[in-house]
């Protein structure tokens, strides 16, 4: 038990003496993961904002938002509009 505690203590003390990059490598932390999570969060906020603006615009016209998907066989374009 004391050997395990001593080994843990020396491992921790050597980590403290190393650079922050070495500590991040040791624990598997990567800075780019944080950036990707922030970008995903911003994209979700933007998407919710666009849908909310579409909903409000249709409601002001007395309608509801509608989304039509093209046929799988014929192809075509997606249609987003306001429908009564």
PyMOL commands that set and color helices and strands:
alter all, ss='L'
color gray80, all
select helices_A, chain A and resi 2-17+20-27+31-60
alter helices_A, ss='H'
color red, helices_A
select strands_A, chain A and resi 64-68+79-83
alter strands_A, ss='S'
color yellow, strands_A
deselect
rebuild
show_as cartoon
